[in-house]
């Protein structure tokens, strides 16, 4: 899906490398797990090169059909295990092996007007 953000460029100046970043729009169907921090309609900027650290917000992709914006947590018991939690604590955490998931650090959150 292509999102026209033309008016954004006129109001905000953001210094980033387009070949190393991408914008993701939080969808209406699945965008409630990070509320109220991130809401449906918000846009996040992700980095392909910055490595996330414990506690960072990430875009996580664990198969071709499943992915989400979550809080990245490293396991103290198993360095190969990660836990993806939601800002909304009603949503259950997701436990995955690092090898099962692609992680992209969220470097900017643009709130819907």
C-alpha positions as CSV (number, residue, x, y, z in Angstrom):
1,X,0.0,0.0,0.0
2,X,1.3,3.4,-1.0
3,X,0.6,6.3,1.4
4,X,0.8,9.9,0.1
5,X,2.6,11.9,2.9
6,X,3.2,15.0,0.7
7,X,1.8,17.4,3.3
8,X,4.1,15.9,6.0
9,X,7.3,17.0,4.1
10,X,6.1,20.6,4.1
11,X,5.5,20.7,7.8
12,X,8.4,18.6,9.3
13,X,12.0,18.2,8.3
14,X,13.4,14.8,9.1
15,X,17.0,13.9,8.3
16,X,17.3,10.2,7.3
17,X,18.6,8.1,4.5
18,X,15.7,6.8,2.3
19,X,17.6,3.7,1.2
20,X,18.0,2.7,4.9
21,X,14.5,3.6,6.2
22,X,10.9,3.0,5.5
23,X,7.5,4.4,6.7
24,X,4.8,2.1,8.0
25,X,1.3,3.3,8.6
26,X,-0.4,1.7,11.6
27,X,-3.6,0.0,10.3
28,X,-7.1,0.2,11.6
29,X,-7.5,-3.6,11.8
30,X,-4.5,-4.5,14.0
31,X,-3.2,-1.3,15.4
32,X,-4.6,-1.4,18.8
33,X,-2.0,-3.4,20.7
34,X,0.3,-0.4,21.2
35,X,-2.4,2.1,22.3
36,X,-2.3,4.8,23.6
37,X,1.4,5.2,22.6
38,X,0.8,4.3,19.0
39,X,-2.7,4.4,17.5
40,X,-4.2,3.3,14.2
41,X,-3.5,6.0,11.6
42,X,-0.1,6.9,13.1
43,X,3.0,6.5,10.9
44,X,6.3,5.1,12.2
45,X,9.7,5.4,10.5
46,X,11.8,2.2,10.8
47,X,15.5,1.7,10.3
48,X,16.9,-1.3,8.4
49,X,20.4,-0.9,9.9
50,X,20.0,0.2,13.5
51,X,20.1,-2.8,15.8
52,X,17.3,-2.8,18.4
53,X,18.2,-3.1,22.1
54,X,16.2,-4.3,25.0
55,X,13.2,-2.0,25.5
56,X,13.1,-0.5,22.0
57,X,10.0,-0.3,19.9
58,X,10.3,-2.4,16.8
59,X,8.5,-3.5,13.7
60,X,8.7,-7.3,13.9
61,X,8.0,-9.8,11.1
62,X,7.9,-13.5,11.9
63,X,6.4,-14.9,8.7
64,X,5.0,-13.6,5.4
65,X,1.6,-12.9,7.0
66,X,2.4,-12.0,10.6
67,X,4.0,-8.8,11.8
68,X,3.4,-6.1,14.3
69,X,4.8,-3.0,16.1
70,X,5.9,-4.2,19.6
71,X,8.3,-3.6,22.5
72,X,11.4,-5.7,22.1
73,X,12.6,-7.6,25.2
74,X,15.6,-9.9,25.5
75,X,15.3,-13.0,27.7
76,X,17.7,-13.1,30.6
77,X,17.5,-16.9,30.7
78,X,18.0,-17.7,27.0
79,X,19.9,-15.3,24.7
80,X,18.2,-16.8,21.7
81,X,14.7,-16.1,23.0
82,X,13.0,-12.7,22.6
83,X,9.7,-11.5,24.0
84,X,7.5,-9.0,22.0
85,X,5.2,-7.1,24.3
86,X,2.5,-4.6,23.7
87,X,2.1,-1.2,25.3
88,X,-1.5,-2.3,25.9
89,X,-1.0,-4.9,28.7
90,X,-4.3,-6.7,27.8
91,X,-2.6,-8.1,24.7
92,X,-0.6,-11.3,25.5
93,X,3.2,-11.3,24.8
94,X,4.7,-13.1,21.9
95,X,7.7,-15.4,22.5
96,X,10.0,-16.2,19.6
97,X,13.5,-17.3,18.8
98,X,15.7,-14.6,17.4
99,X,16.2,-16.7,14.3
100,X,12.4,-16.7,13.6
101,X,12.0,-13.0,13.4
102,X,13.2,-9.9,11.5
103,X,13.4,-6.8,13.7
104,X,13.5,-3.2,12.6
105,X,14.0,-0.4,15.1
106,X,11.3,2.3,15.2
107,X,13.2,5.6,15.1
108,X,10.2,8.0,14.8
109,X,6.5,8.0,15.6
110,X,4.4,10.6,13.7
111,X,1.0,11.0,15.4
112,X,-2.1,11.2,13.3
113,X,-3.6,14.7,13.3
